[in-house]
Amino acid sequence: MSTARLADAPWLSDPSVAALFDALDGDGAETRFVGGAVRDALSGRQVADIDFATTLSPAETSRRLAAAGLKAAPTGLAHGTVTAVIDGRGFEITTLRQDVATDGRHAVVAFTDDWRADAARRDFTINAMSADRVGAVYDYFGGAADLAAGCVRFVGVPADRVREDYLRILRFFRFHAWYGAGEIDAAGLAACKNGVEGLVNVSSERVRMELLRLLSAPDPTATLAAMAAADILPALFGVEARDIRSLIAVERSVDAPPDPILRLAALAPLRAEVLAERLRLSRAEASALAKLAPPWTGLGETAADWRRALHRLGCAAFRRRALLAAASGETERLRGRLQASEAWTPRRLPVNGRDLINAGLTHGPEVGAMLQALEDYWLERDFAPGRDELIDEAGARRAGKKNA
């Protein structure tokens, strides 16, 4: 047991948390905070989710919650997880477990009442800590010391942890990017490098989740370099990855927040549609990525150029491309481009298809082609032409075609 305490964690006195402990504990049962809540509270970070482990069986957990008038949802009974819903908030409560068998993707578990055995099946020492309702920390594998030292270290034998679940390779690097300081743990790195072929057993959705979380870290460049040296990135992308140190430097120069899609575009030298399929990106992520295909230069040199690009790309894609262009060497125009994006108000072409049909155009492809031509004309004149001028221009173009 550690001497650490979660003295400053505000959720220790949360009425909903107190209600959960009151419902579950007693008659020899014990419930604790586990995982990220303990880790992040100890490191002074904001806690996103509060999860619990208990010595109770899932059935008894549900029974005691119901007896206390609290809603219990069976969200993961196969793995021993019940979700308590208190005042509209969900809290996951998982029965202590130990692995019976693993295949690199899934584990067959047995329930236990042994806290150390449950901690031993977790991935890293910093994730294997638990804390009781008053904040006393239970730390069986030195997680608090590792957290203070910025060391992400596997629980037990690293190779064993990797073989149990090959996703832990990516989690190792993701947690190092967020919590690591200095050199990456050598034993963990070796286990990941030796287990790289097992990544084919990991679903694309899980790879996507871990990779985007890693790329959301303030500065993942050292971690990415270690992944490249250990052949992890080539295994993910099928090709060598790019170095994104120049992009990180550009982001810092203008205080741009971490943007995982931007960084993914800079990192992976694959066509957007190939990368989106490989990682099973969401539709929104794939669409955003498609707007960032290299070359990243070519946004123009003048404010009028930037307004045209903002109209065609949208503000988010324009800003991303401006950062990528600066990382490629166009640094002198970066601040002007970002200022243009901040001042940008989206514009709409003043005419539509109905206007053109009323002006005499034939419904169908002719209207679509004319709208595109009018938009080009409108953009070339910096959005100045209004509806009447554009309709007149359409008429002149149509007459010109007839007379040609």
C-alpha positions as CSV (number, residue, x, y, z in Angstrom):
1,M,0.0,0.0,0.0
2,S,1.2,3.5,-0.9
3,T,1.5,6.4,1.5
4,A,-0.1,8.6,-1.2
5,R,-3.5,10.1,-0.6
6,L,-6.0,11.9,-2.9
7,A,-6.4,14.7,-0.5
8,D,-7.4,17.4,-3.0
9,A,-9.8,15.3,-5.2
10,P,-13.1,17.2,-5.0
11,W,-15.1,14.1,-6.0
12,L,-14.2,12.4,-2.7
13,S,-17.0,14.4,-1.1
14,D,-19.4,14.2,-4.1
15,P,-22.9,13.2,-2.8
16,S,-23.4,10.8,-5.7
17,V,-20.1,9.1,-4.9
18,A,-21.0,8.9,-1.2
19,A,-24.4,7.4,-2.1
20,L,-22.7,4.7,-4.2
21,F,-20.3,3.7,-1.4
22,D,-23.1,3.7,1.1
23,A,-25.1,1.4,-1.2
24,L,-22.3,-1.1,-1.9
25,D,-20.1,-1.4,1.1
26,G,-20.8,-3.2,4.3
27,D,-21.0,-6.9,5.4
28,G,-17.4,-7.5,4.3
29,A,-17.8,-5.9,0.8
30,E,-15.3,-3.3,-0.3
31,T,-15.4,-0.8,-3.2
32,R,-12.6,1.5,-4.4
33,F,-11.9,4.1,-7.0
34,V,-9.7,2.6,-9.8
35,G,-7.7,3.4,-12.9
36,G,-7.6,6.8,-14.5
37,A,-9.3,8.7,-11.7
38,V,-6.6,7.7,-9.2
39,R,-3.8,8.2,-11.7
40,D,-4.9,11.7,-12.8
41,A,-5.8,12.9,-9.3
42,L,-2.3,11.9,-8.1
43,S,-0.7,13.8,-11.0
44,G,-2.8,16.9,-10.6
45,R,-4.8,16.4,-13.8
46,Q,-8.4,16.9,-14.4
47,V,-10.4,13.7,-13.9
48,A,-12.8,12.9,-16.7
49,D,-14.4,9.7,-15.5
50,I,-14.7,8.1,-12.1
51,D,-14.7,4.3,-12.2
52,F,-15.0,1.8,-9.4
53,A,-14.0,-1.8,-8.6
54,T,-15.8,-3.9,-6.0
55,T,-15.5,-7.3,-4.3
56,L,-19.2,-7.8,-4.9
57,S,-20.5,-10.0,-7.8
58,P,-22.3,-8.2,-10.6
59,A,-25.6,-9.6,-9.4
60,E,-25.0,-8.5,-5.8
61,T,-23.9,-5.1,-7.0
62,S,-27.1,-4.7,-8.9
63,R,-29.2,-5.9,-6.0
64,R,-27.6,-3.5,-3.5
65,L,-27.9,-0.5,-5.9
66,A,-31.6,-1.3,-6.4
67,A,-32.1,-1.7,-2.7
68,A,-30.7,1.8,-2.2
69,G,-33.1,3.2,-4.8
70,L,-30.4,3.6,-7.4
71,K,-30.6,2.6,-11.0
72,A,-28.4,-0.2,-12.2
73,A,-27.7,-0.8,-15.9
74,P,-26.1,-4.1,-17.0
75,T,-23.7,-2.5,-19.4
76,G,-20.9,-5.2,-19.4
77,L,-22.0,-8.2,-17.3
78,A,-19.7,-10.6,-19.3
79,H,-16.8,-8.7,-17.9
80,G,-18.4,-7.9,-14.5
81,T,-19.4,-4.3,-15.2
82,V,-22.6,-2.7,-13.9
83,T,-23.3,1.0,-14.5
84,A,-24.9,2.9,-11.6
85,V,-26.9,6.0,-12.7
86,I,-27.1,8.6,-10.0
87,D,-28.6,12.1,-10.7
88,G,-28.2,11.5,-14.4
89,R,-24.5,10.5,-14.2
90,G,-23.1,7.1,-15.0
91,F,-20.5,5.3,-12.8
92,E,-19.0,2.0,-14.0
93,I,-18.6,-0.6,-11.2
94,T,-16.6,-3.7,-12.1
95,T,-16.2,-6.8,-10.0
96,L,-12.5,-7.7,-9.3
97,R,-11.2,-10.0,-11.9
98,Q,-8.2,-12.2,-12.9
99,D,-7.4,-13.5,-16.3
100,V,-8.0,-17.2,-17.0
101,A,-7.0,-17.2,-20.7
102,T,-6.1,-14.6,-23.3
103,D,-5.6,-14.7,-27.0
104,G,-4.1,-11.3,-27.8
105,R,-7.4,-9.6,-28.2
106,H,-9.9,-10.9,-25.6
107,A,-9.6,-12.3,-22.1
108,V,-11.6,-15.0,-20.3
109,V,-11.9,-13.7,-16.7
110,A,-12.9,-15.1,-13.4
111,F,-14.2,-13.0,-10.5
112,T,-12.2,-12.7,-7.4
113,D,-12.0,-10.7,-4.1
114,D,-8.2,-10.2,-4.3
115,W,-7.3,-6.6,-5.0
116,R,-3.7,-7.4,-5.8
117,A,-4.7,-10.1,-8.3
118,D,-7.0,-7.6,-10.0
119,A,-4.3,-5.0,-10.1
120,A,-1.8,-7.5,-11.5
121,R,-4.0,-8.0,-14.7
122,R,-3.9,-4.3,-15.6
123,D,-1.5,-2.9,-18.2
124,F,0.7,-0.3,-16.5
125,T,1.7,0.4,-13.0
126,I,0.2,3.9,-13.1
127,N,-3.1,2.4,-14.1
128,A,-3.0,-0.4,-11.4
129,M,-3.6,1.8,-8.4
130,S,-6.9,2.0,-6.4
131,A,-8.1,4.3,-3.6
132,D,-10.7,3.9,-0.9
133,R,-13.5,6.3,-0.2
134,V,-11.4,8.6,2.0
135,G,-8.6,8.8,-0.6
136,A,-6.0,6.3,0.8
137,V,-4.1,4.9,-2.2
138,Y,-3.4,1.2,-2.7
139,D,-0.4,0.7,-4.9
140,Y,0.9,-2.8,-5.3
141,F,3.4,-2.2,-8.2
142,G,5.0,1.2,-7.6
143,G,2.7,3.2,-9.8
144,A,2.9,6.4,-7.7
145,A,6.7,6.4,-7.9
146,D,6.5,5.7,-11.7
147,L,3.9,8.5,-12.1
148,A,6.2,11.0,-10.3
149,A,9.2,9.9,-12.4
150,G,7.3,10.0,-15.7
151,C,7.9,6.3,-16.3
152,V,5.3,4.3,-18.1
153,R,6.0,0.7,-17.1
154,F,4.2,-2.5,-17.6
155,V,2.9,-4.5,-14.6
156,G,4.9,-7.7,-14.3
157,V,6.7,-9.1,-17.4
158,P,6.2,-6.7,-20.3
159,A,6.2,-9.4,-23.0
160,D,3.4,-11.3,-21.1
161,R,1.3,-8.1,-20.9
162,V,1.7,-7.5,-24.6
163,R,0.8,-11.1,-25.6
164,E,-2.3,-10.8,-23.5
165,D,-3.6,-7.9,-25.6
166,Y,-1.6,-6.4,-28.5
167,L,-3.5,-3.2,-28.2
168,R,-1.2,-2.5,-25.2
169,I,1.6,-1.8,-27.7
170,L,-0.3,1.4,-28.7
171,R,-1.4,2.1,-25.2
172,F,2.2,2.0,-24.0
173,F,3.2,4.7,-26.5
174,R,0.0,6.7,-25.9
175,F,0.5,6.8,-22.2
176,H,4.2,7.7,-22.6
177,A,3.2,10.6,-24.8
178,W,0.9,11.9,-22.1
179,Y,2.6,10.9,-18.8
180,G,6.2,10.0,-19.8
181,A,9.3,12.1,-19.1
182,G,12.7,11.4,-20.5
183,E,13.7,8.1,-22.0
184,I,11.0,5.6,-22.7
185,D,11.1,2.4,-20.6
186,A,13.6,0.1,-22.3
187,A,11.9,-3.2,-21.3
188,G,8.5,-2.0,-22.4
189,L,9.9,-0.7,-25.7
190,A,11.6,-4.1,-26.4
191,A,8.4,-6.0,-25.7
192,C,6.4,-3.7,-28.0
193,K,9.0,-4.1,-30.8
194,N,9.1,-7.8,-30.5
195,G,5.3,-8.0,-30.5
196,V,4.7,-5.7,-33.4
197,E,3.3,-8.5,-35.7
198,G,0.5,-9.0,-33.2
199,L,-1.0,-5.6,-34.2
200,V,-2.7,-7.4,-37.1
201,N,-5.0,-8.9,-34.4
202,V,-6.2,-5.5,-33.2
203,S,-9.3,-4.0,-34.8
204,S,-8.9,-0.9,-36.8
205,E,-11.4,0.9,-34.6
206,R,-9.2,0.3,-31.5
207,V,-6.1,1.4,-33.4
208,R,-7.8,4.6,-34.5
209,M,-8.9,5.4,-30.9
210,E,-5.4,4.9,-29.5
211,L,-3.6,6.7,-32.3
212,L,-5.8,9.8,-32.2
213,R,-5.5,10.0,-28.4
214,L,-1.7,9.8,-28.8
215,L,-1.7,12.5,-31.4
216,S,-3.8,14.7,-29.0
217,A,-0.9,14.9,-26.6
218,P,0.8,18.3,-26.2
219,D,4.1,17.1,-27.9
220,P,4.2,13.5,-29.1
221,T,7.2,13.8,-31.3
222,A,9.7,11.9,-29.1
223,T,7.1,9.1,-28.7
224,L,6.5,9.0,-32.5
225,A,10.2,8.8,-33.1
226,A,10.4,5.8,-30.7
227,M,7.5,4.2,-32.5
228,A,9.1,4.6,-35.9
229,A,12.4,3.2,-34.6
230,A,10.5,0.2,-33.2
231,D,8.7,-0.4,-36.5
232,I,5.3,0.3,-35.0
233,L,4.4,3.2,-37.3
234,P,5.3,1.3,-40.5
235,A,3.2,-1.6,-39.2
236,L,0.2,0.7,-38.8
237,F,0.6,2.6,-42.1
238,G,2.4,0.1,-44.4
239,V,4.9,2.8,-45.2
240,E,7.4,4.9,-43.3
241,A,5.9,7.8,-41.5
242,R,6.9,11.5,-41.8
243,D,8.6,13.5,-39.1
244,I,6.1,16.1,-37.7
245,R,8.6,18.0,-35.5
246,S,8.3,21.1,-37.8
247,L,4.5,21.0,-37.5
248,I,4.7,20.8,-33.7
249,A,7.0,23.8,-33.7
250,V,4.6,25.8,-35.9
251,E,1.7,24.9,-33.6
252,R,3.6,26.2,-30.6
253,S,4.6,29.4,-32.3
254,V,1.0,30.4,-32.6
255,D,-0.4,28.6,-29.6
256,A,-2.5,26.3,-31.7
257,P,-4.1,23.5,-29.7
258,P,-3.2,19.8,-30.4
259,D,-5.2,18.7,-33.5
260,P,-5.0,14.9,-34.1
261,I,-6.5,15.0,-37.6
262,L,-4.0,17.7,-38.6
263,R,-1.1,15.7,-37.2
264,L,-2.3,12.5,-38.8
265,A,-2.3,14.3,-42.2
266,A,1.2,15.4,-41.6
267,L,2.4,12.0,-40.2
268,A,0.9,9.4,-42.6
269,P,2.0,9.6,-46.3
270,L,-1.1,7.8,-47.6
271,R,-4.0,9.0,-49.6
272,A,-6.9,10.2,-47.4
273,E,-9.3,7.6,-48.5
274,V,-6.7,4.8,-47.9
275,L,-5.9,6.1,-44.5
276,A,-9.5,6.6,-43.6
277,E,-10.3,3.0,-44.5
278,R,-7.2,1.6,-42.8
279,L,-8.1,3.3,-39.5
280,R,-11.9,3.2,-39.9
281,L,-12.1,7.0,-39.4
282,S,-15.5,8.5,-38.8
283,R,-17.2,10.2,-41.8
284,A,-16.4,13.6,-40.3
285,E,-12.8,12.7,-39.7
286,A,-12.4,11.3,-43.2
287,S,-13.9,14.4,-44.7
288,A,-11.6,16.6,-42.7
289,L,-8.6,14.5,-43.7
290,A,-9.5,14.6,-47.4
291,K,-9.2,18.4,-47.4
292,L,-5.6,18.2,-46.2
293,A,-4.0,16.2,-49.1
294,P,-0.5,17.5,-50.0
295,P,1.0,19.6,-51.4
296,W,0.1,22.0,-48.6
297,T,1.3,25.2,-50.2
298,G,-0.8,27.1,-52.7
299,L,-3.2,29.0,-50.4
300,G,-2.1,32.2,-52.2
301,E,-0.3,35.3,-51.1
302,T,-2.9,38.0,-50.7
303,A,-5.9,38.6,-48.5
304,A,-8.2,38.1,-51.5
305,D,-6.5,34.8,-52.2
306,W,-7.1,33.7,-48.6
307,R,-10.8,34.7,-48.7
308,R,-11.3,32.6,-51.8
309,A,-9.5,29.6,-50.2
310,L,-11.6,30.1,-47.0
311,H,-14.8,30.0,-49.1
312,R,-13.7,26.8,-50.9
313,L,-12.2,24.9,-48.0
314,G,-14.0,26.2,-44.9
315,C,-12.4,27.8,-41.9
316,A,-11.2,24.7,-40.1
317,A,-9.5,23.1,-43.2
318,F,-8.0,26.5,-44.2
319,R,-6.4,26.9,-40.8
320,R,-5.1,23.4,-40.9
321,R,-3.6,23.9,-44.4
322,A,-2.1,27.2,-43.3
323,L,-0.3,25.3,-40.4
324,L,0.8,22.5,-42.8
325,A,2.1,25.1,-45.3
326,A,4.1,26.8,-42.6
327,A,5.6,23.5,-41.5
328,S,6.6,23.0,-45.2
329,G,8.4,26.4,-45.2
330,E,5.7,29.0,-45.9
331,T,6.2,30.5,-42.4
332,E,6.1,34.2,-43.4
333,R,2.4,34.3,-44.2
334,L,1.1,32.1,-41.4
335,R,0.0,34.8,-39.0
336,G,-1.8,36.7,-41.8
337,R,-3.6,33.6,-42.9
338,L,-4.7,32.8,-39.4
339,Q,-5.9,36.3,-38.9
340,A,-7.9,36.1,-42.1
341,S,-9.5,32.9,-40.8
342,E,-10.5,34.6,-37.6
343,A,-12.0,37.5,-39.4
344,W,-13.8,35.3,-41.9
345,T,-17.6,35.3,-42.2
346,P,-18.9,32.5,-44.5
347,R,-20.5,33.9,-47.7
348,R,-23.2,32.3,-49.9
349,L,-23.4,32.7,-53.7
350,P,-26.2,35.3,-54.2
351,V,-27.9,33.2,-56.9
352,N,-29.3,29.7,-57.0
353,G,-30.6,27.2,-59.5
354,R,-34.2,28.5,-59.3
355,D,-32.9,32.0,-60.2
356,L,-31.2,30.7,-63.3
357,I,-34.2,28.6,-64.4
358,N,-36.4,31.7,-64.1
359,A,-33.9,33.6,-66.2
360,G,-34.3,31.0,-69.0
361,L,-31.8,28.3,-68.4
362,T,-32.8,24.7,-69.0
363,H,-33.3,22.6,-65.8
364,G,-30.5,20.0,-65.5
365,P,-26.7,20.0,-66.2
366,E,-26.8,23.5,-67.8
367,V,-27.8,25.0,-64.5
368,G,-25.1,23.2,-62.5
369,A,-22.4,24.2,-65.0
370,M,-23.5,27.8,-65.0
371,L,-23.6,28.0,-61.2
372,Q,-20.0,26.8,-61.0
373,A,-19.0,29.4,-63.6
374,L,-20.8,32.1,-61.7
375,E,-19.2,31.1,-58.5
376,D,-15.7,31.3,-60.1
377,Y,-16.7,34.8,-61.5
378,W,-17.9,35.9,-58.1
379,L,-14.8,34.7,-56.3
380,E,-12.4,36.3,-58.9
381,R,-14.1,39.6,-58.1
382,D,-13.7,39.1,-54.3
383,F,-17.4,38.4,-53.6
384,A,-18.5,41.8,-55.0
385,P,-21.1,40.9,-57.6
386,G,-24.6,40.8,-56.4
387,R,-27.6,38.7,-57.5
388,D,-28.7,41.0,-60.4
389,E,-25.1,41.2,-61.8
390,L,-24.7,37.5,-61.6
391,I,-28.0,36.8,-63.4
392,D,-26.9,39.3,-66.1
393,E,-23.6,37.5,-66.4
394,A,-25.4,34.2,-66.8
395,G,-27.5,35.7,-69.6
396,A,-24.5,37.1,-71.4
397,R,-22.7,33.7,-71.1
398,R,-25.7,31.9,-72.4
399,A,-26.1,34.3,-75.3
400,G,-22.4,34.1,-76.1
401,K,-22.6,30.3,-76.3
402,K,-25.6,30.5,-78.7
403,N,-23.8,33.0,-80.9
404,A,-20.5,31.0,-81.0
